[in-house]
Amino acid sequence: MVAMQNQLPHLLTVAQGFGLGLSLIVAIGAQNAFVLRQGLRREHLLPVLAFCATADALLVALGVFGAAWMGARLPWLSTGLAWGGALFLCAYGLRALHRAARAGASLQAAQQGAGSRRAALAQAAAFTLLNPHVYLDTVLLLGGVGAQQPPALQPAFVGGAALASLLWFGALGFAALRLAPWLARPATWRALDTAMGLLLLSLGLGLIRQA
């Protein structure tokens, strides 16, 4: 019983990292569209999934530990990150709800095949690292929220967010092999945007209460 109580903060932190990471990654975007297309076309899916999940985990870790290091030297930064993250979460949630309400929303993937494994990984790197939203969401937002955790719990937050990326990309890629028509429907992504928008708003309001 005592051991379980000692582990509870870590489990809750993992769950927080997982929920926030999943809520940010489940959205219409170039990276998700590319992974979906790789699954639909059965082109080098495993290497692409491994690259995207690993890159996201490293970017989250960079954001969390980098923000924590800066916060220890700039005390006001922690509060600023909390408020900035809360406002960004609320704005992103409203944006997701706006996308869900748009009648013409649709998922667009690249039109041409990736070709070789090297070309597929190069495209995955471009969709991941050249997308400014990746740095806003993964490094700044997730990093800022994770940096609010006590130092002993920060690895658990990173692990939860990394697990969310791994499971989402894996589910998206492999589900595309069997559920291509359903996943390609705009209505599916509108439903996801609605759920994620509500979740992001609740997380943002929670940060405001804690700030």
Phi and psi in degrees as GROMACS dihedral restraints (atoms count N, CA, C in turn):
[ dihedral_restraints ]
;  ai    aj    ak    al  type     phi  dphi    fc
    3     4     5     6     1   -62.9    20    10
    4     5     6     7     1   -42.2    20    10
    6     7     8     9     1   -62.1    20    10
    7     8     9    10     1   -39.1    20    10
    9    10    11    12     1   -66.5    20    10
   10    11    12    13     1   -39.4    20    10
   12    13    14    15     1   -64.8    20    10
   13    14    15    16     1   -36.2    20    10
   15    16    17    18     1   -66.7    20    10
   16    17    18    19     1   -32.0    20    10
   18    19    20    21     1   -84.5    20    10
   19    20    21    22     1   -14.4    20    10
   21    22    23    24     1   -58.6    20    10
   22    23    24    25     1   -45.8    20    10
   24    25    26    27     1   -58.5    20    10
   25    26    27    28     1   -38.6    20    10
   27    28    29    30     1   -65.7    20    10
   28    29    30    31     1   -42.6    20    10
   30    31    32    33     1   -65.2    20    10
   31    32    33    34     1   -40.1    20    10
   33    34    35    36     1   -66.3    20    10
   34    35    36    37     1   -36.9    20    10
   36    37    38    39     1   -69.0    20    10
   37    38    39    40     1   -40.2    20    10
   39    40    41    42     1   -58.4    20    10
   40    41    42    43     1   -44.2    20    10
   42    43    44    45     1   -64.0    20    10
   43    44    45    46     1   -38.9    20    10
   45    46    47    48     1   -65.3    20    10
   46    47    48    49     1   -46.3    20    10
   48    49    50    51     1   -61.7    20    10
   49    50    51    52     1   -40.0    20    10
   51    52    53    54     1   -64.6    20    10
   52    53    54    55     1   -46.9    20    10
   54    55    56    57     1   -65.2    20    10
   55    56    57    58     1   -44.0    20    10
   57    58    59    60     1   -69.2    20    10
   58    59    60    61     1   -42.8    20    10
   60    61    62    63     1   -61.3    20    10
   61    62    63    64     1   -43.1    20    10
   63    64    65    66     1   -66.7    20    10
   64    65    66    67     1   -40.8    20    10
   66    67    68    69     1   -64.5    20    10
   67    68    69    70     1   -29.6    20    10
   69    70    71    72     1   -83.8    20    10
   70    71    72    73     1   -30.5    20    10
   72    73    74    75     1   -85.3    20    10
   73    74    75    76     1   -24.7    20    10
   75    76    77    78     1   -85.0    20    10
   76    77    78    79     1    87.6    20    10
   78    79    80    81     1  -161.1    20    10
   79    80    81    82     1   156.8    20    10
   81    82    83    84     1   -66.2    20    10
   82    83    84    85     1   125.4    20    10
   84    85    86    87     1  -167.5    20    10
   85    86    87    88     1   169.6    20    10
   87    88    89    90     1   -63.1    20    10
   88    89    90    91     1   -42.0    20    10
   90    91    92    93     1   -65.8    20    10
   91    92    93    94     1   -46.9    20    10
   93    94    95    96     1   -64.4    20    10
   94    95    96    97     1   -39.8    20    10
   96    97    98    99     1   -62.7    20    10
   97    98    99   100     1   -38.8    20    10
   99   100   101   102     1   -66.9    20    10
  100   101   102   103     1   -45.6    20    10
  102   103   104   105     1   -61.2    20    10
  103   104   105   106     1   -42.6    20    10
  105   106   107   108     1   -61.3    20    10
  106   107   108   109     1   -42.3    20    10
  108   109   110   111     1   -64.3    20    10
  109   110   111   112     1   -39.9    20    10
  111   112   113   114     1   -60.7    20    10
  112   113   114   115     1   -38.9    20    10
  114   115   116   117     1   -68.5    20    10
  115   116   117   118     1   -42.1    20    10
  117   118   119   120     1   -62.3    20    10
  118   119   120   121     1   -36.7    20    10
  120   121   122   123     1   -98.3    20    10
  121   122   123   124     1    -2.2    20    10
  123   124   125   126     1    55.4    20    10
  124   125   126   127     1    47.3    20    10
  126   127   128   129     1  -113.6    20    10
  127   128   129   130     1   106.6    20    10
  129   130   131   132     1    49.1    20    10
  130   131   132   133     1    45.7    20    10
  132   133   134   135     1   -66.5    20    10
  133   134   135   136     1   -46.5    20    10
  135   136   137   138     1   -61.0    20    10
  136   137   138   139     1   -49.0    20    10
  138   139   140   141     1   -60.2    20    10
  139   140   141   142     1   -37.9    20    10
  141   142   143   144     1   -66.8    20    10
  142   143   144   145     1   -43.2    20    10
  144   145   146   147     1   -61.3    20    10
  145   146   147   148     1   -44.8    20    10
  147   148   149   150     1   -62.4    20    10
  148   149   150   151     1   -42.0    20    10
  150   151   152   153     1   -65.0    20    10
  151   152   153   154     1   -48.4    20    10
  153   154   155   156     1   -63.1    20    10
  154   155   156   157     1   -43.9    20    10
  156   157   158   159     1   -66.3    20    10
  157   158   159   160     1   -42.3    20    10
  159   160   161   162     1   -66.2    20    10
  160   161   162   163     1   -42.8    20    10
  162   163   164   165     1   -62.0    20    10
  163   164   165   166     1   -42.5    20    10
  165   166   167   168     1   -63.1    20    10
  166   167   168   169     1   -42.5    20    10
  168   169   170   171     1   -61.7    20    10
  169   170   171   172     1   -43.4    20    10
  171   172   173   174     1   -66.3    20    10
  172   173   174   175     1   -38.1    20    10
  174   175   176   177     1   -68.7    20    10
  175   176   177   178     1   -38.1    20    10
  177   178   179   180     1   -63.8    20    10
  178   179   180   181     1   -46.0    20    10
  180   181   182   183     1   -60.9    20    10
  181   182   183   184     1   -41.2    20    10
  183   184   185   186     1   -60.5    20    10
  184   185   186   187     1   -43.6    20    10
  186   187   188   189     1   -66.7    20    10
  187   188   189   190     1   -45.9    20    10
  189   190   191   192     1   -65.1    20    10
  190   191   192   193     1   -54.6    20    10
  192   193   194   195     1   -74.2    20    10
  193   194   195   196     1   -31.3    20    10
  195   196   197   198     1   -67.1    20    10
  196   197   198   199     1   -44.4    20    10
  198   199   200   201     1   -66.0    20    10
  199   200   201   202     1   -37.1    20    10
  201   202   203   204     1   -65.6    20    10
  202   203   204   205     1   -41.0    20    10
  204   205   206   207     1   -63.4    20    10
  205   206   207   208     1   -42.7    20    10
  207   208   209   210     1   -70.2    20    10
  208   209   210   211     1   -36.8    20    10
  210   211   212   213     1   -63.9    20    10
  211   212   213   214     1   -33.5    20    10
  213   214   215   216     1   -67.0    20    10
  214   215   216   217     1   -26.4    20    10
  216   217   218   219     1   -98.6    20    10
  217   218   219   220     1   -19.8    20    10
  219   220   221   222     1  -127.9    20    10
  220   221   222   223     1    87.9    20    10
  222   223   224   225     1   -55.5    20    10
  223   224   225   226     1   -34.6    20    10
  225   226   227   228     1   -69.3    20    10
  226   227   228   229     1   -18.5    20    10
  228   229   230   231     1   -66.3    20    10
  229   230   231   232     1   -35.1    20    10
  231   232   233   234     1   -60.9    20    10
  232   233   234   235     1   -46.4    20    10
  234   235   236   237     1   -65.8    20    10
  235   236   237   238     1   -40.7    20    10
  237   238   239   240     1   -62.0    20    10
  238   239   240   241     1   -41.1    20    10
  240   241   242   243     1   -65.2    20    10
  241   242   243   244     1   -38.6    20    10
  243   244   245   246     1   -62.2    20    10
  244   245   246   247     1   -47.8    20    10
  246   247   248   249     1   -67.5    20    10
  247   248   249   250     1   -41.9    20    10
  249   250   251   252     1   -62.6    20    10
  250   251   252   253     1   -42.7    20    10
  252   253   254   255     1   -63.8    20    10
  253   254   255   256     1   -40.0    20    10
  255   256   257   258     1   -63.0    20    10
  256   257   258   259     1   -46.2    20    10
  258   259   260   261     1   -64.8    20    10
  259   260   261   262     1   -39.5    20    10
  261   262   263   264     1   -65.9    20    10
  262   263   264   265     1   -41.5    20    10
  264   265   266   267     1   -60.3    20    10
  265   266   267   268     1   -45.3    20    10
  267   268   269   270     1   -64.1    20    10
  268   269   270   271     1   -43.2    20    10
  270   271   272   273     1   -65.0    20    10
  271   272   273   274     1   -41.4    20    10
  273   274   275   276     1   -66.4    20    10
  274   275   276   277     1   -38.0    20    10
  276   277   278   279     1   -63.6    20    10
  277   278   279   280     1   -43.8    20    10
  279   280   281   282     1   -63.6    20    10
  280   281   282   283     1   -36.7    20    10
  282   283   284   285     1   -64.6    20    10
  283   284   285   286     1   -40.9    20    10
  285   286   287   288     1   -63.5    20    10
  286   287   288   289     1   -42.0    20    10
  288   289   290   291     1   -65.2    20    10
  289   290   291   292     1   -34.9    20    10
  291   292   293   294     1   -65.2    20    10
  292   293   294   295     1   -43.2    20    10
  294   295   296   297     1   -60.3    20    10
  295   296   297   298     1   -41.3    20    10
  297   298   299   300     1   -64.0    20    10
  298   299   300   301     1   -30.1    20    10
  300   301   302   303     1   -82.9    20    10
  301   302   303   304     1   -14.4    20    10
  303   304   305   306     1   -74.5    20    10
  304   305   306   307     1   125.0    20    10
  306   307   308   309     1   -67.5    20    10
  307   308   309   310     1   -29.1    20    10
  309   310   311   312     1   -97.9    20    10
  310   311   312   313     1    13.2    20    10
  312   313   314   315     1   -64.5    20    10
  313   314   315   316     1   140.5    20    10
  315   316   317   318     1  -153.8    20    10
  316   317   318   319     1   159.3    20    10
  318   319   320   321     1   -92.5    20    10
  319   320   321   322     1   127.4    20    10
  321   322   323   324     1  -119.3    20    10
  322   323   324   325     1   123.2    20    10
  324   325   326   327     1  -111.3    20    10
  325   326   327   328     1   165.8    20    10
  327   328   329   330     1   -61.5    20    10
  328   329   330   331     1   151.2    20    10
  330   331   332   333     1   -89.8    20    10
  331   332   333   334     1   -29.0    20    10
  333   334   335   336     1  -103.3    20    10
  334   335   336   337     1   151.2    20    10
  336   337   338   339     1   -68.0    20    10
  337   338   339   340     1   156.1    20    10
  339   340   341   342     1   -76.7    20    10
  340   341   342   343     1   -28.5    20    10
  342   343   344   345     1    86.5    20    10
  343   344   345   346     1  -118.4    20    10
  345   346   347   348     1   -75.7    20    10
  346   347   348   349     1   167.4    20    10
  348   349   350   351     1   -63.3    20    10
  349   350   351   352     1   -40.5    20    10
  351   352   353   354     1   -61.4    20    10
  352   353   354   355     1   -42.3    20    10
  354   355   356   357     1   -65.8    20    10
  355   356   357   358     1   -38.4    20    10
  357   358   359   360     1   -63.8    20    10
  358   359   360   361     1   -42.8    20    10
  360   361   362   363     1   -67.8    20    10
  361   362   363   364     1   -35.5    20    10
  363   364   365   366     1   -63.5    20    10
  364   365   366   367     1   -40.7    20    10
  366   367   368   369     1   -66.5    20    10
  367   368   369   370     1   -41.0    20    10
  369   370   371   372     1   -60.0    20    10
  370   371   372   373     1   -41.3    20    10
  372   373   374   375     1   -63.9    20    10
  373   374   375   376     1   -40.4    20    10
  375   376   377   378     1   -65.8    20    10
  376   377   378   379     1   -46.7    20    10
  378   379   380   381     1   -62.9    20    10
  379   380   381   382     1   -30.1    20    10
  381   382   383   384     1   -86.3    20    10
  382   383   384   385     1   -50.2    20    10
  384   385   386   387     1   -92.9    20    10
  385   386   387   388     1   -20.3    20    10
  387   388   389   390     1   -97.3    20    10
  388   389   390   391     1     6.2    20    10
  390   391   392   393     1   -95.7    20    10
  391   392   393   394     1   114.3    20    10
  393   394   395   396     1   -61.4    20    10
  394   395   396   397     1   -27.4    20    10
  396   397   398   399     1   -66.0    20    10
  397   398   399   400     1   -27.0    20    10
  399   400   401   402     1   -61.7    20    10
  400   401   402   403     1   -41.2    20    10
  402   403   404   405     1   -74.7    20    10
  403   404   405   406     1   -36.5    20    10
  405   406   407   408     1   -65.2    20    10
  406   407   408   409     1   -47.8    20    10
  408   409   410   411     1   -77.1    20    10
  409   410   411   412     1   -53.8    20    10
  411   412   413   414     1   -78.6    20    10
  412   413   414   415     1   -49.4    20    10
  414   415   416   417     1   -81.3    20    10
  415   416   417   418     1   -54.0    20    10
  417   418   419   420     1   -77.6    20    10
  418   419   420   421     1   -51.3    20    10
  420   421   422   423     1   -73.0    20    10
  421   422   423   424     1   -58.1    20    10
  423   424   425   426     1   -61.3    20    10
  424   425   426   427     1   -40.3    20    10
  426   427   428   429     1   -63.2    20    10
  427   428   429   430     1   -41.9    20    10
  429   430   431   432     1   -64.9    20    10
  430   431   432   433     1   -42.0    20    10
  432   433   434   435     1   -67.6    20    10
  433   434   435   436     1   -43.9    20    10
  435   436   437   438     1   -63.7    20    10
  436   437   438   439     1   -32.2    20    10
  438   439   440   441     1   -68.5    20    10
  439   440   441   442     1   -18.4    20    10
  441   442   443   444     1   -73.0    20    10
  442   443   444   445     1   -17.4    20    10
  444   445   446   447     1   -73.3    20    10
  445   446   447   448     1   153.2    20    10
  447   448   449   450     1   -58.0    20    10
  448   449   450   451     1   148.9    20    10
  450   451   452   453     1   -51.6    20    10
  451   452   453   454     1   -36.8    20    10
  453   454   455   456     1   -68.5    20    10
  454   455   456   457     1   -21.1    20    10
  456   457   458   459     1  -100.6    20    10
  457   458   459   460     1    -8.2    20    10
  459   460   461   462     1   -62.5    20    10
  460   461   462   463     1   -41.0    20    10
  462   463   464   465     1   -60.7    20    10
  463   464   465   466     1   -33.1    20    10
  465   466   467   468     1   -66.3    20    10
  466   467   468   469     1   -38.7    20    10
  468   469   470   471     1   -64.0    20    10
  469   470   471   472     1   -46.1    20    10
  471   472   473   474     1   -60.1    20    10
  472   473   474   475     1   -43.4    20    10
  474   475   476   477     1   -62.0    20    10
  475   476   477   478     1   -40.5    20    10
  477   478   479   480     1   -64.4    20    10
  478   479   480   481     1   -43.7    20    10
  480   481   482   483     1   -66.2    20    10
  481   482   483   484     1   -39.4    20    10
  483   484   485   486     1   -65.6    20    10
  484   485   486   487     1   -38.5    20    10
  486   487   488   489     1   -63.6    20    10
  487   488   489   490     1   -38.5    20    10
  489   490   491   492     1   -60.8    20    10
  490   491   492   493     1   -44.1    20    10
  492   493   494   495     1   -62.7    20    10
  493   494   495   496     1   -45.6    20    10
  495   496   497   498     1   -61.3    20    10
  496   497   498   499     1   -47.7    20    10
  498   499   500   501     1   -68.3    20    10
  499   500   501   502     1   -39.4    20    10
  501   502   503   504     1   -66.6    20    10
  502   503   504   505     1   -49.8    20    10
  504   505   506   507     1   -62.8    20    10
  505   506   507   508     1   -40.7    20    10
  507   508   509   510     1   -62.4    20    10
  508   509   510   511     1   -45.2    20    10
  510   511   512   513     1   -65.3    20    10
  511   512   513   514     1   -42.3    20    10
  513   514   515   516     1   -64.4    20    10
  514   515   516   517     1   -46.8    20    10
  516   517   518   519     1   -66.8    20    10
  517   518   519   520     1   -47.7    20    10
  519   520   521   522     1   -78.0    20    10
  520   521   522   523     1   -30.6    20    10
  522   523   524   525     1   -65.9    20    10
  523   524   525   526     1   -30.4    20    10
  525   526   527   528     1   -62.1    20    10
  526   527   528   529     1   -26.6    20    10
  528   529   530   531     1   -65.3    20    10
  529   530   531   532     1   -30.4    20    10
  531   532   533   534     1  -113.8    20    10
  532   533   534   535     1   -25.1    20    10
  534   535   536   537     1  -117.9    20    10
  535   536   537   538     1    35.4    20    10
  537   538   539   540     1   -54.5    20    10
  538   539   540   541     1   -49.5    20    10
  540   541   542   543     1   -62.2    20    10
  541   542   543   544     1   -40.9    20    10
  543   544   545   546     1   -68.2    20    10
  544   545   546   547     1   -43.2    20    10
  546   547   548   549     1   -70.8    20    10
  547   548   549   550     1   -24.0    20    10
  549   550   551   552     1   -83.4    20    10
  550   551   552   553     1    -4.8    20    10
  552   553   554   555     1   -79.2    20    10
  553   554   555   556     1   131.3    20    10
  555   556   557   558     1   -57.8    20    10
  556   557   558   559     1   -32.3    20    10
  558   559   560   561     1   -60.8    20    10
  559   560   561   562     1   -34.2    20    10
  561   562   563   564     1   -63.4    20    10
  562   563   564   565     1   -45.5    20    10
  564   565   566   567     1   -71.6    20    10
  565   566   567   568     1   -29.9    20    10
  567   568   569   570     1   -65.7    20    10
  568   569   570   571     1   -38.7    20    10
  570   571   572   573     1   -64.6    20    10
  571   572   573   574     1   -41.7    20    10
  573   574   575   576     1   -64.4    20    10
  574   575   576   577     1   -41.7    20    10
  576   577   578   579     1   -62.2    20    10
  577   578   579   580     1   -38.7    20    10
  579   580   581   582     1   -62.8    20    10
  580   581   582   583     1   -48.3    20    10
  582   583   584   585     1   -63.7    20    10
  583   584   585   586     1   -43.8    20    10
  585   586   587   588     1   -69.5    20    10
  586   587   588   589     1   -34.6    20    10
  588   589   590   591     1   -62.0    20    10
  589   590   591   592     1   -44.4    20    10
  591   592   593   594     1   -65.1    20    10
  592   593   594   595     1   -39.6    20    10
  594   595   596   597     1   -65.5    20    10
  595   596   597   598     1   -43.1    20    10
  597   598   599   600     1   -63.4    20    10
  598   599   600   601     1   -39.8    20    10
  600   601   602   603     1   -62.5    20    10
  601   602   603   604     1   -42.6    20    10
  603   604   605   606     1   -65.2    20    10
  604   605   606   607     1   -39.1    20    10
  606   607   608   609     1   -66.6    20    10
  607   608   609   610     1   -40.4    20    10
  609   610   611   612     1   -64.1    20    10
  610   611   612   613     1   -43.6    20    10
  612   613   614   615     1   -65.2    20    10
  613   614   615   616     1   -33.6    20    10
  615   616   617   618     1   -64.7    20    10
  616   617   618   619     1   -39.7    20    10
  618   619   620   621     1   -65.5    20    10
  619   620   621   622     1   -37.2    20    10
  621   622   623   624     1   -63.3    20    10
  622   623   624   625     1   -40.1    20    10
  624   625   626   627     1   -66.0    20    10
  625   626   627   628     1   -31.1    20    10
  627   628   629   630     1   -84.3    20    10
  628   629   630   631     1   -20.9    20    10
